[in-house]
Amino acid sequence: RIQILFEEQMSLLPYEKQILLDTFSEDCITILAEGVPIENVLWRLLESYCDPSSLVLAVEFPDFLESWLLEKLTTSEATVSPPKKITADFNVDKRADNYLDGGVKFISKRILLIDLLQKRIPIDLITGLVFLNVNHISDVSIESFITRLFRQDNKTGFIKAFSSSPIQMSSHNQLEQSLNHLFLPKFYLWPRFHVNISESIDQHKCEVIELHIPLTDFMKSLQLCIIDLMHFCLKELKKFIPSLETDTLQIENAVTKNFYWGLKQKLDPVWSTLGDSAKTTLFDIKTLSNLNNNLVRDDAVRFFRNVNRLRPKIAPTKTKVSMWLFTESFEKLLKLAKERVEIRDKNISPIELSPKWQAITEVLEEVMGDVNKKAVNPVLICVSSFVIARQIVEFIREGEVATLQRALNKAQALVTDDDFDEDDLDKLGLEDSHNIHFLILTRNMMLHDTLTAINPTFVIMYEPDLFLIRNFEIFRARRPGIPLRIYFLLYQDSMEEQRYLTHLSREKKAFEDMIHCKGKVAIHTDQDGKRGFNPLLERGEKDLKFEDIDEESESSRKGGKTSVSSSFPKVIVDMREFRSSLPSILHKTGLDLIPKTIEIGDYVLTPDVCVERKSIDDLIGSLNSGRLYQQCQAMCRNYCHPILLIEFEDRRGFNLQNYSEVGEGVATKSLQTQVVLVTLHFPSLRLFWSESVYTTARMFQELKRGKADPDSMTVGNTHKDHTSTKSEFNHAALDMLLHLPGVSSKNYLLLGRGFQSIHGIANASENEIAAVLQNTDDAKKVYEFFRQKDQEGNKEREINNLRGRFAKYRKFKK
């Protein structure tokens, strides 16, 4: 079948044919250079399985790619069974029928995981799984959980994976982790310098004209100021965190896109021990990097507005103001940014002109002859935001001076144009009048289809983008004989140029490292798990399983050993919890998971034990919104042993608050105070502290040891313990009763049984209350509370309030 596709229907480039052949024949990870398109390979690969005799699951594809593939596969002549998208709108029976129909199914990883656990999919009949963007695979990821469930019951199906992020795949041992946890024995590398890709592109090259635009004197001075400030912040960060490598804290690294998040991820294990100054400095480096991008991307007015906003700016870690705001370099930066937009001479432009706008004028005059007339061939201008596109449109129509003057007037009137609707661009567009089109680049788009629709002859790239450049190269290679000229605008000797070259260098080094690693990576003899003795497929440990030993079943054929039937304990898990990594660890350590939608708690371990799991961020949000109170209240009413589990991240410190955030006094709104109040308000609630998901799994194993499994048929929205003495009472009345002085969790049920309502307690004598409570001191507090006088002593205050406000809760019994 694949041979027929090759010979008759396929119009692929040579490198795409080779990728398809490698992927089709073996289970592997295919790693491509950034910007090298893969959609045609996926189309043809999935097309070969659009048949009722196959069942291939395409897991978690991006929406734009999924829609494109569905359209292509549905209209293809080679398709026997049209593909379908499995969504949460499908009921259980409909999903099961779709699986049995065969063919290609697009499905989210969460739905697939739940259906695998509940055996809704015939796992042994699955032909294979296809994954995209496997850049963050680990032992706790949902993808590894899915492949483990798949390979445990299916030893013949294939697993194929793709990635277009070589830098991420080469860092932190990510490649080896992806191979191990996806059960893949091989990986193929396709860098831009691969001979097949180079030959495919070099046969029909684009005509690339690089325009190295010099910076103005103002821009050079501003760039030096920003570099000085970044040097200052990097030195401060090194002082606060001496363990950081010096090579990491370099300017060429600091200006890259992912420097802040990469460094923050590296500091996660010690993040809670860092002071506010270190966190503020790290955030300041990100702010200065963005400011450097604004210098080469925005006009003078917008840049001045961004700089001016920094003066009162405080990082989100509160407390201290950034020290670099008081340096001489920042004062010079602010002064220069202001001078760029001030009127210096009425005979010349009042605002410094953008050099790239002048370059666009020259390019348009070259390709169009006259900027004010319609171009014969389509012109495509690629920008990164709608604001830049609108300014270019205004510049082409009205000139640069008028455009900047309008921007200055808006700035003085405190009017922002940050919020710009995409539809507005069509109204301002130049498609009809000038045959000029705009491309607002995002990664969530089918770029080839967009280029095909516009069919440009000339392309102006406003700023360098590796992803876009390679897409243009492939687009030109697919259209032999049709010319394509690209004007590449780049500021000379700028941080923009440095960032682009650094990204190229890092990608090349990533591929070189993976090529070097290819001959040394450790591959298990049963790496694909098809032989059944891969250690990653084993579940639990010997002491984590329930072993039912039948002493009468000893057999001499077994050497006198007892027969052990290992059955894994069961846990009911709320559907929403499958977004986290804990279910994967629980299943790995030997617990059978029963997915179910439950309103009370997240995990039901036994008929009596319910667990509400909270991460630190979720805990803070639940306390602030009051949701945690309702959740704890529901658990305490319906389960004998409610548990609030506070779980920390594996890479972060095991402490609730940083030492600097804990004051000397007791603050009512502090996190620690609110947690204490929860424990005081719900005495039966148990608080568990977990260092990581692995610690949580061990806790659950201990709580399950020797205990009965919960009944999935009875556990739903609520779980009523009919043996509990609290089930006979009106809980709203009991909650109000607990707020009375002298009443506690130890004696409130005595009052509930001794009196019919709060009205009865209010009218009872002190001796009657004492006889019920069996404590004269507590009885006196309750009696005096209902007979308090106001300051004038004219009427009984509290009892009348209670009678009026809580009339519907007057009776304790249901």
N, C-alpha and C positions, 0 to 999 in steps of 0.2 A: 504493500500500500504506500509506503514512504517512497518507493522507487517511482511509482506512478505520479506522485505529487511532484517529485523532482523533475521528471521528464516532460510532463504535460502542462502543469498548472503554475509552477512556481516561477516567479520573476525576482529571485533573490540575488544579492551581490555575492561574490565568491566567499567572503568571510562569513556571511549569514548561512550559506549552504554548509560550510564546515562546522559551524556552531550547531546547526540543526542535526547534522549527522552524528556528532559527538554526543549531544544531549539525548538523542533518540536511542542510541545504542547502549548507553551506560547511565547508572545512577551517579550524579555528580553535582558539584557547584560550579556554575559558570560565572566568572568575575570579569566584567567589562570595564573599560575606561569610562570615566564620566562623560556623558553626552553621546556615547555610541548607542544608537537606537537598537532595541531588542524586540519591539512589538511585532515585527514581521516574523521573526523566529517563533515567538509564542503563538502567533496566528496559525502558522503551518504545523507546529507541533501539536496543538490542540485539535486542529482540523483532522489529523490522522486518527483521533480517538472519538470523533463524533459518530459513534456507531452504537446500537443497542447492546452489542456484545461486550462493550467496555464501560467502565465507570471510573472516570477521572475527575478528581476534585481540585479545582483551582482555588487556592486558599488565600483570602485577604488581598485580592488584587485592588489597586486604586480604582476609584469610581470611574474616572475618565477613561482609563485603559480597559476596564471591564465593559463599559458601554460600547467602546470601539470594537472589542473582540466579539461581543455578542452580535453586533451588526454584521461584521465580516463573516463570522461562522454561520450565521443564519442564512445569509444570501449566497454562500459558497455552493457550487455545484457538487463538490465532493462530500458535502455534509449529508449523512443519512439520517441521523437523529439530531435535531436542533438543540443547541445548548440552552440551559436555563439557569436563572439566578435564584438560589434558595435564600429566602429572607425570613424574618421573624413573623411576617404576616401569614406564612403557611402554617396550618395546624399540624399536629403530630402525624396524623394519617396521611395528609397530603405530602408531607416531606418524605415519609416512608415510601409512598408510591413513586415519587420522583426519583428516589435512589434506585428503585427496582427497574425503572424505565431505562437506565443506563445512559451512556453518552457523557458529555462534559457538563459539570455543574460548578457554578461560581458560588462560593459560600464564605461566610465570615468565619474566622477561627473560633469564635466563642460558640456559635451555633453548632459547628462541626464537633467541638469538644463535648458539648452536652449530649449530642446525638450518639457519639461514640460511647460515652459512659452509660447511656441508657439503652444501648444495643439497638437503636433504631436503624442503624446502617448495617447491612451484612458485611462486616469487616473483611471476611475472607474472600468476598467477591469484588472488592475494590481493586481496580487495575493499577492505580497510582495516585500520588499527590504531587502537586506543583506549587512551589513557594516562590515569592518575590521578596526582594529587599531583606535578605537574611543577614543584616548587619549587626543585630543585637541578640543573637541566639545565645542562650545560657542554659544551665541546668534547671532554672526556674521559669523559663519562658513558656508561653502557651504552645508555641510551635514544637518545642521539644516534648511537651506532654502529649501532643497529638501524634507525633511520629512514634513515641514509645508505645502508646495504645495500639497504633496501627501495626507496628512490627511485632508486637507480642502475639497477635492473632493472624497475621498475614505475613508469610515468609516468601511470597513470590512477587508481590506488587512493587512498583518502582517508586522512588522519591527523587525529584529533581528540584533544584534551587538555582536562583539567579540573584546577582548583586551588581549594582553599578556604583558602589562606593569602595574603591580599593584602599583608600586611606584608612577608613574605619576597619576594613577586613584585616589589614596588616597590623593593627595596633592592639595591644593588650591580649595577645594570643587569641584573637577573635576567630581567625581562620580555623585553628585546631578545634576550638569549642564548637563551631558550626558543623564541622565534619563529624565530630563525635556525637553530638546530640541530635543531628538529623540522620545519623546512620548512613553517611555517605563516604565511600572509599576513595573518591578521586575529586580533583578540582582542576578546572581549565582556566587559564589566564589569557585575556584578550586586551593587552594594552594598545595604545594608539600606534606604537612602533612595531606591532605584530606585522609580520610580512604580508599576511593575507589582507589585513585592514589597509596597510600602506598601498598595496597594489590596487585594491578596489578604489581607493581615493585618488591615487596618482594618475590613473588612466584618464580621469576627467576632473582636473583640478579647478577649483575656484580661482578667479583672479582677485587676489587680496592686495589691497593698497593700504599700507599702514601709514597713518598720519600722526606723527609724533609732535604733539602740540606743546610749545613751551609755556610754562607757568608765567603769569604776570609777577611783577615785583611784589605786589601785595600778597599774592598767593604763596610765593616762596617764603616770605617772612612769616605768614600765618602757619605754614606747614612746619617751619623750624620751631615756632612756639609750641605747637602741639607735640612735636617730638620731644622737646625739652620737658614738657609736663608729663609725658608718658615715661620718660627716663626717671623722673622724680618719683612717680608712683611705683615703678618697678623696683627701684631701690628701697622704697618704704616697705613694699611687700616682702622683699628679701630680708629686711630687718625684722619684720614681724614673724616671718616663717622661714627660719634659716635652713630648714630641711629641703626647700625647693632647689632644684638643679639650676645652676647659672645659665646653662644653655637654653633652658626653657624660657627664661625671662629675657628674651631678646626682642628688639623692636620689630624685626621682620616677622617674628611669630605673633607678637601682640596685635598686629594689624590684620591678621587673618580672621575669617568669619567666626570660626568655632573656638577661638583661643579662650574666651571667657568660660564657656561651658566645659571645655576640656580640662581647664585648670580647676574649675569648681568640682568636677567629677573626681579629679585626682585628690582633692582636699576633703572629700566627703568623709573618710574615716576619722578625721580630726576636726571636722567642721564645728562640732559643738564645743570644742575646747578653744576655738579661735576667739579673740576679742573683737569688739566692734570696729576697732581701727583697721584690723586686717580685712574684715569683710567689706568695710567701706572702701578701702583702697582697691580691692579686687573689682568692685562695682565701678569705681572711677576709671579704671583701665578700659572697661567696656564703654563707658560714656565718651572717653577721649577717642577711642577707635571709631565710634559712630560719628563723632564730630569731624574726624579726618575724612570719612566718607562724604559727609555733607560738603566739605570744602571743594571737592572735585566734582560733585554731582549737582549741587544747587547753585542758584544765582547768588549774587552778593547780598540781596535783601534777606532771603531765607536763611543764609548762613549767619548773618548778623542777629537775626531773631533767635536762632538756636544758641548762639553764644551768650546772648543777653539773658536767656532763660537759666543759664547755669549759675548766675551770680547768687541767687538765694537757694540753689538746689542742694538738697540733703539726700544722701543715699537712703534706701529703704530700711537700712539697719538702725535707723533712728540715731539718737544721742549726738555724736560729734559731727561738726561740719568738716568737709574735706579740706585738708591743709593747703593743697595746691591752688585753691581759690584765692589764697592770700599771697601767692608768689609773684615775683616781678614778671615772669613769663605770662601769667594769666592776665595781668593788667595790660601788658603789651598786646596780647591777643585781642582783648576787648577794645582797645584803642584802635588797632588796625582794622578790625571788623567794622567799627563805626565809621572810620574815615572812608571806607570803600563806598558807603552809601550817602556820604555828605556831598552837598553841592560845592564844588571847588572853583568852577569857572562856568559862567552862563553860556559861553561860546562852545563848550565841549559837552560831552555826555555827563549828566549829573551823577551817574552811577557807573562804577567800573563794569565794563562789558565782559560777558562770559566768553573765553577764547573758543570753546567748543561750538558756541552758536555762530561765531564768525566762520569756523571751519565748515559747519553745515551749510552756510550760505554759499561758500565756494564750491562745495560738492554739488549742491543742487544746480548751481549755474553751469557746472561742467556737464551734468547728465541731462539737464532740461533746457539749457540755453538761456531761458528766461524764467526766473522764479515765479513770476506772476502769471505764467501761462501753464496750460495742462501738459504734463509730461507724456511723451509718446509711449514709453514703456513704464510699467509699474515700479514705483520706488517704495521701499520698505524701510522705516526707521524703527530701530529696536531700542526701547528704553525700559527702565526698571520700575517706573511708577506712573500713575495717571497724571500727577501734578506736573512732572517733567514733560509729558506728552502735551498737556494743555498749554504750557508755556511755549513750547516749540510751535504749536499751531498759531498762537497769538503772535509769536515772533515772525513767522512766515507771512502772516496777513498784514501786520501793522508795523513791523520793525522792532528791533531790540530795545531801543530807547523807550518807546511807548509801553512796551511790555514790562520793563523794569520800573518805570514810573508808576504804572498801575499797581505793581507788587508793593512798591514803597508806600503808596497811599493806603493800601490795605493794612500794611504793617503799622502805620501811624494811627489808623482807625481801629487797631486791635482786632481786625477781621482775619480769620485763619482760612486757608484753603486746603488744609490737610485732608478734610473729608470730601472726597471727590468721587462722584458716581460714574461708573463705567459707561452708562448710557449718555452722560454728558459729552463724552469724547466723540460719540457718533454725531452729535449735533454740531460740534466744532470741527469735525473731521474734514480732510481735504481730498477724500476719495474722488468725488465727482468733479470738483473744480481744478484740482492739481494732479490727480492720479497718484497721490501720496498716501500710503497706508502706515498705520502704527501697530507695533506688536509690543504689548505689555507682557514681559516675560514672567511666567511662573512655571514651576516644575509640574503643576497639575494640569497639563494640557497635551493634546496630541499635536505636536509641533509640525509634523510632516503634513498632516491634513490642512493645517492653517496655511502653510507655505504653498501647498498645491492650489488652494483656493485663490490665493493672491497672485501666485505665479510671478514673483518679482524678478526683474532683471538687474536692479541695483539695490544694494542693502547698505544702510548706514548704521553701524553699531555705535551707539552713544557712549557706551562704556564696555570694557572687556568682560567677556563671560565665556568660560571654557565650554560649558554645556551648549551654549548657542553656537559657538564656532564649529564644533564637531557635527552638530546637527545640520548646519549649512553645508559642510563638506559631504556628508552622506546624501543630502538632498540633491546636490549637484551631481554626484556619482550616479544617481538613479535616472538622471535626465541627460544622457549623452547627446552632445550636439546643441544643447540649449545653454547659452552663456549665462554666467552669474558673476557679477563684480561686487566685492565687499569692500566698503570703506571702513577701516578699523581706527576709531578715534581713541587716542591714548595720550595722557599727559606725560611729557618727557621728564625724567628724573623726579618722579612723584611717588608717593606711597601707593597710589593706584597701580602704577607699573610694578612696584615691588610686591604688592599683594598678588598680582596676577602671576608673576614669575615664581613667587614662593609656592603658590598652589600647584603650578606645573612641576616644580622640583619635588614637592612632597609626593605627588602622585607617581612620578617616575621612580622615586626611591621606594615607595610602597610596593610597586610591581617587582622591582629588583629584589627586595627582601622576600617576597613570596616566591619568586623564582628560585632564590637560594634555599628557601625553606622546603621547596617541593621535594628535594631529594633527601631531606632529613626529618620530615614530619613523621611522627609515630603513628602507624596505622595498625589497628588490632586485626588479628587473623579473621575475626568475625565482625569486621567493621560495619558491614551492612545489616547485621543481625539476622540474616536469613538462615544461619545454621543453628541458632538458638542458644548459643553460649556467650553472647556479649554481656558483660557484667552490668551494663546500663539497663538491660531489660529485666534484671532481677528486682524483686519487690521486697522491701522490708528486711529485717534481720531475724534470727532465730527466736530471740526473746521478744520480738514485737508481734508475733503471730499467736493466735489462739490454737493450741494443739489439743485436739480431742483424742485421748488415748484410750483405746479399747483393749484392756488387758486380756480379754478372752480371745482376741483375734491373733494371738501370737502364732507364728507359723514357722515350721522348721525350714521352709523354703527361703525364709528371709533371715536365716541365721539366728532365730530366736528373738529378733527385734519386734517391738510393738509397732502396729500400723498407726501411722500418724496422718490424720486428715487435716491439713492446714486450711482453716477458713479465716479469711481476713475480717476483722470487725468493721462495722458499717457506721457511717456518719452521714447525716443529712446536711446538705450544703445549700445555702440560698443561691439562686441563679446569678445574682449580681456579684457574688464573690469570685466568680470565674474570671473576672477581669484581673484579679491579683495572682500572685505566684504561689500562695499557700496551698491551694488544692493540688497543684502538681507535686509539691513536697509531701503532702499527706498521702497521696496515692503511691508515691515512690517508697515511702517508709512503711507501707503495709496497711492502709485503710481503704476500704471500698467506699466510694463516694456516691451518694444518691442526690442528684440535682433536683431541687424542688423550690418553688416560689413560696417563701414563708415571710410573714410580716413581723414575727417576733424573733429577734436574734438573727445571727448569721450562720451559726453551726449548732446543730442539736446532736450531742454526743450520746446521751442516754435518755430514757424517758423522764429523768429528773434534772438533767444538766443541759443548760442552754448557754451559749457563748455569744456575746456581742463583741466583735473585733474592731478595734480602732487603731489607725495609724496616728501619729502625732498631729499631722495637719487635720485629719478628720476629727480627732478629739477636740481640737481647738474650735473648729467650725461647729461641731455639735453642741459644745458648751455655750458658744455665743448665740446660737439660734434657739436653744432650749430643746432641741431634738433629743439630746442624750437623756434628759429627765424623763421624757415620754417612753423612750426605749427601755430604760432601767425599770420604770414603773410597770410596763407590760411584762417584762421578764419576771419581776418579783411576784406578780400576781398569778402567773401561770406555771412557774417552775419552782421546785423546792430549792434548787441550787443554781441560781443565776450567776453568771460570771461576766465581768467586764474585762476584756483582754486588751491591754495597751501594748502595741507591738512597735518596736523600733526598726529602722532600716538596718540591713546587714552591714553596710559600709559606714554607718555613722556611729557616733558615740552613744553609750548607754546611759544617758541622763536626760531628764525631762526638760530642764532649762539650763542655760549657760550660767556660770557662776556670777558673771557681771549683771545678769538680768534679775537676780534674786536680791531684793532689798532687805534692809534690816527690819523694818516693820512688817505688819500683816496688811497686804493690799487685798481688798475684797474682790478685785477683778483680775488678780494674778492667776496663772494657770494652776499653781499648786493649791491655792486656796479653794478654787472651784472644784478640784478633784477631791479635796478633803470634805467639802460640803456634800458631794455626791455620796461618799461613803457614810457620812453621818445621817443623811436623809434616808438611805436604804441600808439598814443594818444587815439584812440578809444577803446583800450583794457582795460577792467576793471579787477582789481586784487582783488580776494577774499581770505581771510585768514580763514581757518577752524581749529578749535582746535581738532576735531575728526570726525569720520564718522557720528556721531549723529548730530553734528553741521552742517555738510554738508547736511544731510537730511532735517533739518529745513530750511536751506537756499533755497534748491530746492523747498520746499513747498511754501515758500513766493514768489519765482520767478514765480511759476506756478499759484498762486492764481488769478483767474479771467482771465487767459490768454488762448488762443486757443492751442489745441494740435498740435504737428508737424505731418506732413503727411509722413507716412513711405514709400509711393510710390514715393515721389519726393526727399526725403532725401537719398542720396547714397554717391557716391564719392565726389560730390560737391553739393553745394546748392547755386543757383544764385538768388539773390534778384533783380528782374527785375524792381522794383520801385526805386532802388538805382541809383543815378547819376553816380556812379563809374563803372557800368557795361558796359558802352559804350567805355571805355578807354582801352588802352594797358597798363597793370599794370607794365610791365617791364620799360616802358618809364616813367611812373609816379614815380616809385621808384627812378630812377636816378634823376628825377626833384626835388624830395624832398631833395636831398643832396646838391643842389645849395645854396649858401648864399642868404639870403633874402627871401627864399621860405620856407613856413611852411605848416602844415596841414590845416591852415585856408585859404590859398590863392593859393595853388597849382592847384586846379581845375579851378581857373580863368585863369591861364596861359594855362592849357590844352584846354580850350574852345577858348581862344583868339588867339592861334597860332596852326599851324598844326603839328609842330615838334620842336625839340630842335634846329635844324638848323635855323628855322625861328626866334626863340628867340635870337640866337647868332648874327644874321644879323640885328635885329631890333634896332631902335634908343632908347635912354633913354626915350624920351617922349612917344613913342609907348608902351613901357613896363609899364610906369607909368599910361597910360590911361587904360591898362588892369588890373593892380594890384590896382589902385586907392590909391597908396601910393608911394610918391616920394622917401622916404628913401630906401624902399625895392627894388624899381626899379633901384636905383643907384647901390646897391650892386650886383644885377644881371647883369647890364650893364658892370660894371667894372670887374666882374669876367671873362667875355668872352674876355676882352681886356687887360688882364694882360701881362706884358712884362717879359721876363726872365732877368737875371742879366745883360746881355749884351745889351738887348733891341733890338735884331735883328729880332725876329719873335714872332708871337702870339702863345703861348704855349698850353694853355688849349683847345682852340677851335679846333686845329688840332688833339689833342688827342681824343677829343669827337667825331669828325667826323670819325676818323679811327676805334676806339674801339667800338663805339656804333651805327654803321651804321644800324644795324637791328632794333634798337629801335627809329629810327628817327621820326616816325609818332606816334602821340598820339592816334588817332582814330583807332579802329580795322578794 
